[in-house]
Amino acid sequence: IIAYIVVIYKLVDYDNYGDLWLHFTKNLSSHWFYLLICIALMSVNILMEAIKWRAAVVNIENISLRQAITATLKGQVGAIATPNKLGDFPTRASSLQPGNRTIGTIMGFVAAWTLSIVIILIGMLGAMLYIAEYHTDAVNSQYLKLTAAICIAATILIFSIPHIAKRINSDRINSPKIKNSLHILQHLEARQLISLSALSLVRYLIFCAQLMFMLMFFGINISIYQAVISIPTIYLLSTITPTIVVSEAATRSGYAILILSPISQAAPTIALATSLLWALNCGFPIIIGSFLFHQTQKHC
């Protein structure tokens, strides 16, 4: 709600939409290369997520890269109306064999958790540097201690999943599906978690690069250091805020306007840049995923 209020206020308060359109068309002719990079990175982003999904379920079911890409795109459709994209992984897992769908969903959430931890770890470091740069009075030792504690706790927690699962007595569980899921979690190897974390880091770097290039496409001059401290902060705030897919663009735009305000006062341009990036990374895959669902239903 706050994000919508910020964006609507900034857009209503802006009077130079004619100049903004001229600015957009001018950038399209002079900065088209930045937009082309964003589009190319969108494809790489989908591919990396498919590879990550395949790595998440490798011990459950052997799927091809094509099947992983299809499941990833379908998952975007399942994520549309659910908070924080919770419907993504059950939708992906529906492409697995019936007996593997429960543990597939669980492993999907584990894989997503690695991305959240990457975003939080790097985002908190970026936020600390951002505050030090633009709000020096807010930096104190307590903040540094809290940042370090959360980073350490989050890292330990995800690598403790197999040990936590081993403490659960499976003899008292009657459901074969739950028992099988627990067995796989108990034998989850550290190298698989490290692999998922590494793939999450690559995806995160792609997200950051896309936003930087999209801002550059719209003529928002941002240095490498400003990008390093501001973009992770934007993604951090967007990640810890409960949203649904259709409100993500407004949420991210609101945070982008807030965080980038010391760098640029062009709020409508920032909102347009983040919204267009959302359309590339979420809107376009949702359209493709919807088409794939339609094709699947026709074959059924």
PEFENKA-V134634 format. One line per field, one symbol per residue. phi: phi as a letter, one per 20 degrees, with the letter a starting at -180 (. if undefined). psi: psi as a letter, one per 20 degrees, with the letter a starting at -180 (. if undefined). burial: I if it has 9 or more other C-alpha atoms within 8 Angstrom, else O. A space follows every 10 residues. Layout:
phi: ???
psi: ???
burial: ???
This chain:
phi: .fffffffff fffeddffff ffffffffed dgffffffff ffffffffff ffffffdfed bedfffffff ffffffffeg ddglmfeffg ffffeefgfd ffffffffff ffffffffff ffffffffff ffedcffeeb ffffffgfff ffffffffee gfffffeeff feeeffffff ffffffdfef ffffffffff ffffffgffg fffffffeme fcffffffee fgfffffffe efbdgfdfff fffffffffe gfebeegfff ffffffffff edffffffff ffffffffff
psi: gggggggggh hhipilhghg ghgghghhhh khhghhgggg hgghggghhg hggghhjhig poqrhghggg hghhhhgiig jqpkkhighh ggiiirqhij hghggghghg ghhhgggggg ghhhgghghg ghgimhhipr hhgggggggg ggggggghii ghhghhipoi hiphphghgg ghgghhjpqh hghgghhghh gggghggggg hghhghhjjo oprgghghhg ghgghghhgi pprrgiiggg ghgghggghi higqjmghgg ghghghhghg hggghggghh ghgggghgh.
burial: OOIIOIIOOI IOOOOOOOOI OOIIOOIIOO IIOIIOIIIO IIOOIIIIII IIIIIIIIOO IOOOIOOIII IIIIIIIIII IIIIIIIIII IIIIOIOOOI IIIIIIIIIO IOIIIIIIII IIIIIIIIII IIOOIOOOIO OOOIOOIOOO IOOIIOOIIO IIOIIOOOOO OOIOOOIIII IIIIIIOIOO OIIOIIIOII IIIIOIIIOI IIIIIIIIOO OIOOOOIIII IIIIIIIIIO OOIIIOOIII IIIIIIIOII IOOOOOIIII IIIIIOIIII IIIIIIOIII OIIOOOOOOO
